[in-house]
Amino acid sequence: MKVDVILGLQWGDEGKGKIVDVFTDDYDVIARFQGGPNAGHTLEFDGKKHVLHTIPSGIFHPGKMNLIGNGVILDPRIFVKELQGLDAHGINYRASLHISRRAHLILPTHRLMDACLEHMKGDNKIGSTLKGIGPTYTDKVARQGLRVGDLEAGDFNDRYNRLKSWHFQLMQGLGFDPLGLVIEGMPFGAYEREWFVAADTIRELSLVDSEQLIHAMLASGKRILAEGAQGALLDVDFGSYPFVTSSNTIASAACTGLGIPPQAIDEVYGVFKAYCTRVGSGPFPTELLNETGDALRKHGHEFGSTTGRPRRCGWVDLPALKYATAINGVTRLIMTKADVLSPFEQIGICDAYQINNETFSQWNYRCETDQVIPQLRHLPGWREDITQINHLQEIPGPLMEYIRLLEKELGVPMQYLSTGPDRCQMVALDKR
């Protein structure tokens, strides 16, 4: 068997969590391959909303293995609070959840450093979630980070204190007093104590050599779904740098984040919204800074599941989508939140960009550095509630035209249409 990958094609928040949850019945293993608690995967079923940050979105399905891969970074305190949320809903995760020993740990000082560095940027802030993501990946690349497997070492506290001391020196050199800073409103010492209690909880879970586990699953014919976080346009190499996350978010990251060879990847499912959103700073060519943008935010409940920040909203961006589809090798498309566009008389689409009097039909380096003017066209909206439709034949004509246009432009078939937040609100399109 091979590994299928599911990831976002925009700036995150595309609805990947719901899609993974829906797909889980067809797989034996759900594996997260990158990112950390800066991700927020929202799932809704049985009238309840669940938000996951680090745990794979297949955790609500009994009998399915859920793996946190080596490419993920993990904050014990945030992670244990996530586990407590599962406990409250009676989810037995101890038998099904496994954590790679090679996954790196987010230390309390990583969070302090994140806040200090963001503060120093002033008006040039990148919009960090302040979860310590960047400093943790920095230490990983600098070969001085701590990993989940280090929790099993007898000298873990010594290793922790050496890295903590180094972080303190760095912050003091930048003019900050680490002990005078707070994390989530808590003094550093209090937060650190909770962190160590949470670390004890992680020691009791299933810590594994994840690459060996994945290969054993593949050899035994198990079906594996690799789950990405954030979105392709936030990739540290191919996204709108420097307004990106600190990891690779594209399909190839499943190889390094799980320890699988490229030829092990089969289908790549690209998830995108019927419009665009973005949290934080950075280029956003189709952003609507008007009443239409406000209406999109209101109808789509566009507020970050991790930060609670209002999302920037705009029309779908074809050049950016083509770019994301190409660099990921997407084989199947899934469109979410089409229901949000139901009230609109017209739907905007960006076909190209104008940059310094030049026209570009593809996302490129200059889109990240120069003033971009989107070239828009408008299609008629469908103007009807689609949240209750269940079959292909029920899709309104204008929405079907929108789907066909996107398929033609992207050169990839669309397999599913999501018509609402619940796991049941999905319409299969591959029976056309």
N, C-alpha and C positions, 0 to 999 in steps of 0.2 A: 504493500500500500504506500501511498504518498501523502504529503502534507498539503492541505488547502490553507490559504491565508486570507484573512479578512482584515481590511484596513480602511482608513478614511482618506478621501481624495481632496479634502479642502483644508481648512485651518482647525480641524478638530470639531468635536461636538456634532458629528454627522449622524449619530444614532447607532453606532457600532455595537454598543452593549445589548440593545434589543435584538439586533440581527444575530449576534452570537447566541443569545438565549434561544431564539427561534430555531437556529440551525443545530443546536446541541443534540437534539434527538438523533441526528444522523451520524454522530461522531462518538468515539470512545474516550478521547482525550481532548481537553481544551487547554491550550498553553499560551500564556502571556509571554511575549518575547522582548519587550522593551518598555521604557518609561517607568514612572513611579506614581506616588500619590498625587501628582499634579494632574493625573487623568481622572475623569469622572464619568463612569459608564452608568447610565440610568436605565433601569428596567422597570416595567409596570405590568402587573398581572394580578388577578383576583382583587382588583380595587386598591392595591397597595403599590407604592413606589419604593424602589430600592436603588441606592446609589453605591456603586462599587468603585474603589480607587486603585487597588492593587490586585485584589482577588479576581481570577478569571470569571467571566460572565456565565459560565456553565455551572456554577456552584449550586444553583437551585434545582438541579436535576439529579436525583438519587442514582447512584450506580455509575456516574461519570467521573473520570479522573480529571482533576484540575491541577495544572502545573504552573508554578511561577518560575520562569526560566532565568538563566544566568544573565541575560541582558537587562533584567528588571533591577531597579534599586528600591530598597524597602526601608521604611521608617517604622521601627518596632511599635512605637506608641500609637501612631496612626493606624497601623495594621491591626493591632489588638482591638482598638475601638471598632474597627470594621468587623472583626470576629464577634465582638459583643453584639453588634447589630444582627449578625446571623443567628447567634444564640437566642436573641429575643424572638426570632421567628421560627425557632425550633429546627434550624438547619444543622444536620450532622456533618460537619466539614472535616472532622478529624480523620475519617476513613478515606476521604476523597481528595484532600488538599495536600500537595507536596511542594516543597520549596527548594530551589537549587542552592547548594552550598556555595556556588560561585556568584550568586547575586550579591551585590554590594549593599552595605548598610548606610543609611542616612543618619548621621550623628546629630545630637542637639547643636553642636558647634557649626555643622553645615548650615543649619537653618539661620543661625546668627550671622554667619558670613554672607549668606544670600541676602539678608536684609541690609547689611552694611554696604555691600557692593551695589545693590539697587539704589540705596540712598545716595551714594557717591555719584551716580549717573545724572542726578538732577532731572532736568527736562528731557534727557535722553533715555529715560527708563524704558526697559523692554517689556514691562508688564509681567514680571515674574510672579508666580504663585506664592513665592517665599516659602516653599516646602523644602528648600535645600537641594534641589535637583542639580543645578549647575555645579556648585562646589563638590557634590558627591561624585559626579562624573569627572570633574577635574582631578580629584584624588585618585580615581580609578585609572585615568590615563597617566598620571604622575607616578603610578605604581606604589602608592602609599595608602590606599583605601583599606577598609576592613570589610570582610565578607561574612555572609551568614554562617559559613562553615567555621569561621573564627570563633563563633560563640561556643563551639565545642572544645576550644583550646583551654588548657588550664591557666594560661597567662593572658587571657583575654583582657582583663582589667588593665594590665600593664600596657598592652598594645593600644587600648582605648586612650589611656592617659597620655601616652606619647603623642598620639595624633591630636588630642585635645590641646595639649601644650603648644604644639606647632600652630594650631588654629588661633589660639589666644595671642601668640606672638605676632601673627599676621594682622589680626584685628587691632592690636595695640599700636602696631606700626602705622596703621591707617588712621589712628587718632580715636579709636573707639575703646571703651571700657567694657569688655565682654560680660563681666559680672553685673554691670549696671543695665544690661539689655534684657528684654523680656521676649518670650515666645508664646504666642497665643494668650497674652495677658499674664503669663506666669513668670516669676523670677527664674533665672537659669537653673539654680540649684533644685528647685521644686520640679521643674520640667525634666531635668536629668534623672532625678530619682524615679519618676514615672517611666522614663525611658528604660531604665534598667529592670524595673519590674516587668515591663512588657517584653524585654529581651529574654527573661526567664520563661515566659509563656511560649515564645518561639522555640526555645530549646526543647520543649515538650512535643512539638509538632514533628511531622515527617520531613526531615532534611535529607535530600538525595543528591546523588551525582546525576543531574538532570539529563545531560547529554547521553549517558549510558541508558537511562530509563527510556528516553525517546527512541533510541535505536532498537531497544528491546521491543518496544511497542510496535515499531514499524516492521521488525522481523516477524512478529507474531500476527501480522495482518490487521492491526488496529487502525482505525481511522482517526486522524489527528487534525484538529483545526487550530491554527496559530492565530492568536488575537493580538492585533496591534493597538497602540494608544495614540492619542493626539491625531495628527493628520499629515498627509504627504507634504503639504506646503509649510509645515513646521519642522521638516527634516533639517538637521544641523548642517548638512552638505548642500541639499537641493532646495531647501525652503527659502523664505524671504529673510535671509540673514542680515543683521544679527537678531532679528525679531523672530526667533525660532526656539525650539526646545533644545536640550543638550544631548539628545540621542538621535540615531537614525530611525526614522519612522516608516520607511518604505519597505517593500516586500523582501528585498535582499537582507534586511536586518533580521528576518526570521532565521536565516542561516547562522549568523553570528550570535543571535540571542537565544538560540536553542541548541546549537551544535549540530545542524543538519547540513548536508551538501546541497548545492543548488539544484541538482537533478532530482532531489526528493520533493521539490515543490510542484504541485499540479495546478489546481485552479487558484486564481487570485481574484477575490471578490472585492470590488471597489465600491464603497458606500459614500453617497453624497446627498446633500440636501437639495431640494428643488429650488433653493435660493442659497445665499451665502451668509455666513456669520464669522465673526472673529472676536476674540477676547484679547485685550491688551493692545499694545502699540504695533506699528508696522504697516506696510503697504496693503491697501484694500481698494483696488481700482473701482469696483462697482458699489462702494458704500453709499448708502442713501442717508444723507444728513438732513432729512425733511420728514414731513408727516407720514410718507409712505414707509420710511425706515422705522419710524416709531410704531406704525401699525404692524409691521412684520414682527417687531420685538414683542408687542403685546399679544398678537394672535399666536405666535410661536413659543410664548413663555421663555424668551431667550435671555436667560440669566445663568451664569456659570454654575454647574453642579458641584464644582470644587470650591470656587471662590465666592459665588453669589453675585459676581459683577455683571452688570448689563452687557450683553453682547452687541457688537456693532453688526448692522444688518445691511444687506444689499442684494442685488439680482445675481442670478447664476452667471458664472464667469467661464465662458467656453475655452479661451486660450489657456487659462490655468487648469481647467479640467482635462484638456487634451494633454498638457504637460504631465500632470499627475498620472493619467492613464498610461502614458508611454513609459515613464520611468519605473512604473510598478509592473508593467506587463499584465495589466488587468485583462481577465478573460470573461468576467461577468460583472454587470453593473447592478446596483441596488439603489433606488431613489427613495429617500425618506421625506417626511413632512410636506408632502404635496397637499395635504389637507389644510395647511396653514395658508396656502395661496387661494383657497376657495373664495374668500370675500373680494378678491381683486378683479376689477374689470379688465385690466391688461397686465401681462406678465413680461417683464423685461429680460432681455438676453444680451450679454456682451459678446460681440463677434470678434472684436479686435481692439487694439490700443493705439492711441496716438501719443507718441513721445517725441517732443521737439520737432513737430511737423512731419515725422516719419510714422508710417503705419506698420504695426506688427500683429500678426495673427497667432503668435505663440508667446507664451511666457518666456522671458529671458532675463539675463543679468540686469539690464537697464530698468526693468520693471521694479527692481529692488532699490534703485538708487536715484531715479529721475522722476519727475512729475508725470503721472500717467493719466490720460483722459480716455475713458472707455467709449467705444463706439457701440451704441445700443440700438436694438430694434425691439419692437413690442408685438406680442401675440395676444389674441383674445383669451381672457380667463375662462374658467369653466363655471364659475358662479353657482356652484351647488355643493352641498355637503357630501363628502365622499367617505366619511368615517365609518359608515355602516355597510359599504359595499364589500362583497366577498368573492365576486367572480369577474373575470376579464371582460365579459360582455356588459358589465355595469359601469365600466369606466367611461366618463363623459367624453364626447368627441374631441373637444379642445385639449383635454388632458392627454388623450391618446396621441394627438398630433404633436404635442410637446414632447412626449416620450419618443416618438419616431424621429423627431428632429434631433434630439440629443443622441440617439443611437447612431444616426447617420453621421453626425459631426464627429463623434468619438470613435466610430468604427468598432464598437463593442456592443453585443446584445444586452438588453436589460432584463434581468431575471425576475426581480421582485419590485413591487411598489408598496411602500409602507404608507398606510392611510390614517395612522393615529399612534399614540404611545403604547397601547396594550399589545402584548405579544400576539394576540389574535387578529390584529388589524394589519394583515398582510395579504396581498393579492399576487398570485403567480402569473407571470407574463410569458413564460416560456412554452405556453401551449398554443401560441398564435400560429 
